[in-house]
Amino acid sequence: MSILAIDYGKKRIGLAVTSTFIPTALKSIVVENTEKVFLDISDVIKENEVTEVVVGLPLNMDNTESLMTEETRKFAAEIEKRFKLKTTMVNEQLTSKEAEEKLAITEKNWKKRKNKIDSVAACIILESFLKQKNNEEKQT
């Protein structure tokens, strides 16, 4: 039983999973075509026995929605429909910036860092979701 986090993008899709409350970044998916993306996600779901999906929701800094927000909502709905998994959306503001800052410490090569940013952002989204879930459980 694990949770898959997705940082959706038009060029790359970052993925992270957790089964022990420790998020692990996976290799990002390079978006070539829609069916290949869902095939790759299907493989990750099967390999990691995913039971729940978290998708980062891109909001503007004033919390308004953009065209990318709408596109991401459609992507999340398609994930839920295709894989019959509970899909939750989590605010992802500044996750890519935070991911870049974390990677800058360990990875000096910009090209290598660029290829990892989306999956590290997915880890941050997953961490945020797990903290939120833990806080909710403490309140009940």
Beta strands, then each sheet from edge to edge (+ up, - down):
strand 1: 2-7
strand 2: 12-18
strand 3: 24-25
strand 4: 29-30
strand 5: 50-57
strand 6: 86-91
sheet 1: 3+ 2- 1+ 5+ 6+
sheet 2: 3+ 2- 4+
end
